[in-house]
């Protein structure tokens, strides 16, 4: 048996042990109920279900943690939204006690816990265990600003999955254990993961990040590149990046400026015409009187 094959078998064994002893216990809440995993693309709206909701939402509290050892942030307290958080304007509580987040950003990823508290004011006690929802956010960024995107320029697109980090478990290990993959997909719906060709160079520094590099051509204007995340071959979410040529933007700006100049000239002509006609009439009358 070759050394490479032995190393690969050892890695697979390590991943299996990590999944059995670390990931699976973490993914199952203390109540024995499986945690919920939600995948979403940045810029979209998302609903996080509360799987332990009672008859109304007056007992519902939502707690957020970005990673294991981060400070917990209370977003909703006993059915009332907290207004002292950075993103409170994008949050709302659904009629079913779900947490709704508008215009999701990559900073929204993490662990969200729905809790139920009952009792007299100031003496509430938690009922049951937390119902945890893990939000995974897919985000695409460009190495070039909009003014630099034009034919002949090189551009690198980075697609990253932002996920909650369990204690002692990296994003890369968790993704492998859950058979989660990132792909670049072209307009012909052909998946490109690590395959590069003469035009596209694709690399995956780790399983949570995949990059695409290319030198733009004229026909790339308005071209779409889509990044997909799949779990066990099922598409969970995707995000599309559309190339807008800066040259086209400049043409549009020039055309817009010319249009505004024409409008000003027309408006001037419309308002000036009556005055010119009135002056002509007055001059004509004066000439007639002299005669």
C-alpha positions in Angstrom: 0.0 0.0 0.0 1.4 3.4 -1.0 2.2 6.1 1.6 -0.4 8.5 0.0 -3.1 5.9 0.3 -2.2 5.2 4.0 -2.3 9.0 4.7 -5.7 9.3 3.1 -7.1 6.4 5.1 -5.7 8.0 8.3 -7.4 11.3 7.5 -10.7 9.6 6.8 -10.4 7.8 10.1 -9.7 11.0 12.0 -12.7 12.7 10.3 -14.9 9.8 11.3 -13.7 9.9 15.0 -14.3 13.7 15.1 -17.8 13.3 13.7 -18.7 10.5 16.2 -17.2 12.1 19.3 -17.5 15.8 18.7 -19.7 16.9 15.8 -22.7 14.6 16.3 -23.1 15.4 20.1 -22.9 19.1 19.3 -25.4 18.9 16.5 -27.9 17.2 18.9 -29.2 19.6 21.6 -29.3 18.7 25.2 -33.0 17.8 24.8 -32.1 15.2 22.2 -33.7 17.3 19.4 -31.6 17.8 16.3 -30.4 21.4 15.7 -31.6 23.2 12.6 -29.1 24.3 9.9 -30.1 27.1 7.6 -28.1 28.1 4.5 -28.7 31.6 3.0 -26.9 34.0 0.6 -26.0 37.5 1.7 -28.5 40.1 0.7 -31.5 37.8 1.1 -34.1 37.6 3.8 -34.2 34.6 6.1 -36.6 33.0 8.6 -35.2 31.0 11.5 -37.7 28.7 13.0 -38.4 28.4 16.8 -39.0 24.7 17.3 -39.9 24.9 21.0 -42.5 27.7 20.8 -45.4 27.7 23.2 -49.0 29.0 22.6 -47.8 32.6 22.2 -44.5 34.5 21.8 -44.6 36.4 25.1 -42.3 33.8 26.6 -39.9 33.7 23.6 -36.3 34.9 23.9 -33.7 34.7 21.0 -30.0 34.6 21.9 -27.2 34.9 19.4 -23.6 33.7 19.5 -21.2 34.2 16.5 -18.8 31.4 17.7 -18.4 29.2 20.7 -16.6 31.5 23.2 -18.2 34.8 22.0 -20.5 36.8 24.3 -24.2 36.0 24.0 -26.4 38.8 22.6 -30.1 38.9 23.4 -32.0 39.9 20.3 -35.6 39.2 21.5 -36.5 39.2 25.2 -39.9 37.8 26.2 -41.4 38.6 22.8 -40.0 42.1 22.7 -37.2 43.1 20.2 -34.1 44.7 21.8 -33.3 48.0 20.2 -29.7 48.3 21.5 -28.2 45.9 19.0 -26.5 46.9 15.7 -29.0 45.2 13.5 -32.3 45.6 15.4 -33.9 47.4 12.4 -33.4 44.2 10.3 -34.9 41.9 12.9 -38.6 41.0 13.6 -40.4 38.3 15.4 -42.9 36.2 13.4 -46.3 35.2 14.5 -45.0 31.7 15.0 -42.1 33.1 17.2 -39.6 32.6 14.3 -36.8 35.1 14.0 -36.8 37.0 10.7 -33.7 38.7 9.4 -33.8 41.1 6.4 -31.0 41.7 4.0 -28.6 39.1 5.5 -24.9 40.0 5.7 -21.9 37.8 6.2 -21.7 39.0 9.8 -25.1 37.4 10.6 -23.7 33.9 10.5 -23.6 32.0 13.8 -25.8 30.2 16.4 -29.3 31.4 17.3 -31.1 29.9 20.3 -34.8 30.1 20.8 -35.7 29.9 24.5 -39.0 29.8 26.5 -39.3 31.6 29.8 -42.3 31.3 32.1 -43.3 32.8 35.4 -44.0 36.1 37.2 -42.0 39.1 36.1 -38.5 39.0 37.5 -39.0 35.3 38.5 -39.1 33.6 35.1 -37.6 30.2 34.7 -36.6 28.6 31.4 -38.9 25.9 30.1 -37.2 23.0 28.4 -34.0 23.2 26.4 -32.8 25.7 23.7 -33.9 25.1 20.2 -30.8 26.1 18.2 -30.6 27.3 14.7 -27.2 27.6 12.9 -27.2 30.2 10.2 -24.6 29.6 7.4 -24.1 32.6 5.0 -22.7 32.3 1.5 -21.0 35.5 0.3 -19.2 36.5 -2.9 -16.7 39.4 -3.1 -14.5 40.8 -5.9 -10.9 41.8 -5.8 -11.6 44.7 -8.1 -13.8 47.8 -7.5 -16.5 48.5 -10.1 -14.4 51.2 -11.8 -11.6 48.6 -12.5 -13.9 46.1 -14.1 -13.3 46.2 -17.9 -12.0 44.1 -20.7 -8.3 43.2 -20.3 -8.4 43.5 -16.5 -7.9 40.5 -14.2 -10.6 39.9 -11.6 -10.7 37.4 -8.7 -14.1 36.4 -7.2 -14.0 34.8 -3.8 -16.9 32.7 -2.6 -16.9 31.9 1.1 -19.3 30.0 3.4 -19.4 31.7 6.8 -20.3 29.1 9.5 -20.4 28.8 13.2 -17.2 27.3 14.7 -17.7 24.6 17.2 -15.3 24.2 20.0 -12.2 22.5 18.6 -13.8 21.9 15.2 -12.7 24.0 12.2 -15.0 25.0 9.4 -13.0 22.8 7.0 -13.4 19.7 9.2 -17.1 20.3 9.7 -17.8 20.8 6.0 -16.0 17.6 5.1 -17.8 15.6 7.7 -21.2 16.9 6.4 -20.3 16.4 2.7 -20.7 20.1 2.0 -19.1 21.4 -1.2 -18.7 24.8 -2.9 -18.8 25.1 -6.7 -18.5 27.8 -9.3 -21.2 27.4 -12.0 -21.0 29.1 -15.4 -24.0 30.3 -17.5 -24.2 26.9 -19.1 -24.8 25.4 -15.6 -21.5 23.5 -15.7 -20.0 23.1 -12.3 -16.4 24.1 -11.8 -14.8 23.1 -8.5 -11.1 22.7 -8.9 -10.9 22.4 -12.6 -9.1 25.2 -14.3 -8.7 26.0 -18.0 -7.1 28.6 -20.3 -9.6 31.2 -19.1 -10.5 30.4 -15.6 -8.3 29.5 -12.7 -10.2 28.0 -9.8 -8.6 27.3 -6.4 -10.0 26.1 -3.1 -7.6 27.1 -0.2 -9.9 25.2 2.1 -13.4 23.7 1.9 -15.0 26.9 3.1 -13.6 29.1 0.4 -13.4 28.8 -3.4 -11.9 31.5 -5.8 -12.3 32.1 -9.5 -9.7 34.2 -11.4 -10.1 35.3 -15.0 -9.0 38.1 -17.4 -12.1 39.8 -18.7 -13.1 39.9 -22.4 -15.5 42.3 -24.1 -18.2 39.5 -24.2 -18.0 39.2 -20.4 -20.1 42.3 -19.9 -23.2 41.3 -18.0 -21.9 37.8 -17.6 -23.0 35.9 -14.5 -20.9 33.7 -12.3 -22.8 31.7 -9.7 -21.4 30.1 -6.6 -23.4 27.2 -5.1 -23.2 25.3 -1.8 -24.4 21.7 -1.8 -24.9 19.2 1.0 -24.9 15.6 0.0 -25.4 16.7 -3.7 -28.4 18.9 -2.8 -28.1 22.6 -3.5 -28.7 24.6 -0.3 -28.2 28.1 -1.6 -26.4 30.0 -4.3 -25.2 33.6 -4.9 -24.7 35.2 -8.3 -22.1 37.9 -9.3 -22.8 39.9 -12.5 -20.0 41.7 -14.2 -20.8 45.2 -15.1 -18.2 46.8 -17.4 -16.9 50.2 -16.1 -16.6 51.3 -19.8 -20.3 50.7 -20.2 -20.9 52.7 -17.0 -18.9 55.6 -18.4 -20.9 55.5 -21.7 -24.1 55.6 -19.7 -22.9 58.5 -17.7 -21.9 60.4 -20.8 -25.3 59.7 -22.4 -27.0 60.8 -19.3 -25.0 64.1 -19.2 -25.9 64.8 -22.9 -29.5 64.1 -22.2 -29.5 66.6 -19.3 -27.9 69.3 -21.5 -30.6 68.8 -24.1 -33.4 69.0 -21.5 -31.9 72.3 -20.2 -31.7 73.8 -23.8 -35.3 72.8 -24.5 -36.6 74.2 -21.2 -34.7 77.5 -21.9 -36.2 77.7 -25.4 -39.8 77.0 -24.0 -39.5 79.8 -21.4 -37.6 82.3 -23.6 -39.9 82.0 -26.7 -42.9 84.0 -25.2 -40.5 86.8 -24.2 -38.9 87.0 -27.7 -42.4 87.1 -29.3 -43.6 89.8 -27.0 -40.5 92.0 -27.8 -41.1 91.5 -31.5 -44.7 92.7 -31.1 -43.7 95.8 -29.1 -41.0 96.7 -31.6 -43.5 96.2 -34.5 -46.0 98.6 -32.9 -43.4 101.2 -32.2 -42.3 101.1 -35.8 -45.9 101.5 -37.0 -46.4 104.6 -34.8 -43.3 106.2 -36.2 -44.5 105.7 -39.7 
